[in-house]
Amino acid sequence: MPTVSKNPWQTEVIVSGWNYPERAYGEDGINTYASPPDESTKPEQKYSGFNFTESDIPPSSQITKVEMGAKHYETDPSGYIQYTTLKHVNSLGSTSTYQLTRRTSLTWDWIDITSRETSWDLAKLNNADVRIISEIHSAGGGGGCNPTDVYFLGKDEGGWIMRRAKELKEGDVLLAWHPEKGLIFSKVKSIQSFTGLQKLITLFLPKLKFPSLSKKGEIFEWQPHLTVTGQHQLYFAKKGSRRGEYAWFMLKSEELHTRMMSGEKDFYVGTLWKAETLAPLPLERVDLHEKVETVYKVTLIDEAATLFADQYWHEDLALLKTHGYGLRETPMSMPLLSQLLKQTSYVDTIVLRATYALLKEMQITGEGLTCVIA
């Protein structure tokens, strides 16, 4: 039997917390996301306006099955287990919720809601009230961290500073990016460390050229890179249809590695340009390796803010020193922008799917009855 799927074109906040909810209008890998601060807060977003027409489902047909679906995944790094829930409110106002299977990468899950209405027609499909809810439950665990040689960008009385997590203390001031306020300074709330076998992802930008401070007239090359744990979130972008337009989204580093290894290209990473604004730079490659490592998670007082970070290996520091650069005057006007991972639900898209049967009418002569058969 034919099946038709439609995305929503309308959305409404029921309980605030879902960021960029319009991103769920289409399947493009750019997600709406929610990070509940506690177990009592459950962000809820309504989707409707599915725009089924008679061209999709002919009038001479019967709708036999209706499903709501979400393409989603969850992360839970901070002592909680994260869930994404689908909710349906029928035409009589009755509600049903369905906790989806937890996923580690974008995956479709479908819920059959045929029995939620006594019968279905185009009006009920188009007015369907489908909601997504993000909720957390206490658990143990950690994740979304950086290794020892990752530095964070901040400021003190002497100007810009680059400090490793183990050198930070509560109350230190770091530069951060706020989704509404832009660049801000935020104080460190806590620093946690975890030691064990880690799945580490290293991102490499193209080599950049810088003037030597100690060797007049010389130019040297340096390749920015950043290592994070596999569950760590980063800002990435894809080029839009217009020149200079980029679609920004957050992606788990392990999923980025999988997508690039499968052949997907042209990812851009968010960088800080001259300590003034964000700019996209192309991502050259992503490496994955596992090792026993101590990793650190730095949390800011402003939980919505995102830290800037960069990584200096021993050979990087030696190269920079050769050309007269220290950590206060490194050529890093563009440290990578990394999102400290919180327990988060990610939803790429919401879909309503209807299955229907084409009907034939047979007039039963002499009975004055009409028998409708498939």
C-alpha positions, 0 to 999 in steps of 0.5 A: 500500500502507498505511504506518504511522509510529511515534515511539519511547517509549524512549531510552538514552545510548550516548555522552553529549552529546545534550541533552533526548533525550526531545524526539525522541519527537514532531514539535513543533519542539522539538529534542534537540541535540548539540554535539561538542567535537572530532572524536573525540567523537561523541554517540550516542543510542538510540531504541526502543519504537515500539509498533506493534500489530495495529491498525496492521499486521493479522496477515494482512499482509506488511511490504514496506518499513521506513524510519527517518527523522529531522527534523533540521538542522545548524549549523557556525560554528566552523571545522567541518562538522557532520553528523547520522548515523542508525544501525541495529542489527539483531536480530543485532547488525549495525550500519549508519550513514547520514550524512544530507544536511546541512540548514539548517532542519528537514527529513525524511530517510529511510533504507530499512532493509528489507534489514537484516532477513531478514524483519520482524514487529511484534516486530522493529519494536517492538524496532528499535534506531535511533540518532542520532549527532552528528559534526564534521569540520574545515573553515573558516568562522565565524558565530553572532555579534553586531554592534558595538552589542551589549553583554554583561552582567558584573560588576566591583568596581563592580557590574554592567557592560555591555560590547561585545565589542570592549571585552572581553578574555580573563579578563573575568567575564560573567554566563551561564546554565548548563543545570544550574547556573543563573546563573553567572559565567564568564570570557571565553576568546576574542573573535573578529571577522569582517568581511563581508556579514552576514545580520542578524536583529533581534528586538524585544520589546514596549515597556517602561515605566521611571521617569525618574531625571532627570525626577521623576514621568515615565515613558518607554518603551523597546523592547528589541531584539537583532541577531544573525547569521542562524546564531545560536541563541536560547532561545525558548518556546511556551506549554504546555497549563497556565497558566504552563507554557512549552516551551523550545527553541533555534532559529536566528534565520534559521529564526525569521524564516522561521516568523514571516513565514509566519504562525506566532505566539506566540514567547516569548524568554528574558530575565533577570529582576532578575538572578535568574532566566529569564522569558519575554517575548513577541516582537513582531516580527523584521526581516531585513537584509543589510549589510557589518558587523563581528561578534564571537563571544565564547567562555566558558571554560564552554562549556555556558554561555550569555551574556546580551546586549542592544543599544543603538543611538545613539538608545537611549543618547541616550534613556537619558541624557535620563532619567538612565540610564548603562550601569551603571544602565540599565533593562535588568534583562531583557537577552535571553538569546543562545546563542553558536552552536556546531557543533550537530546538531538533531533534532526527532523520530525515526520508524520507518515500515513499509509493508505489503500486505494478503494473501488466502489462496487454497486450491488444491484437489487440491494441498494447497497454500496460495497467498498473494497480495496 
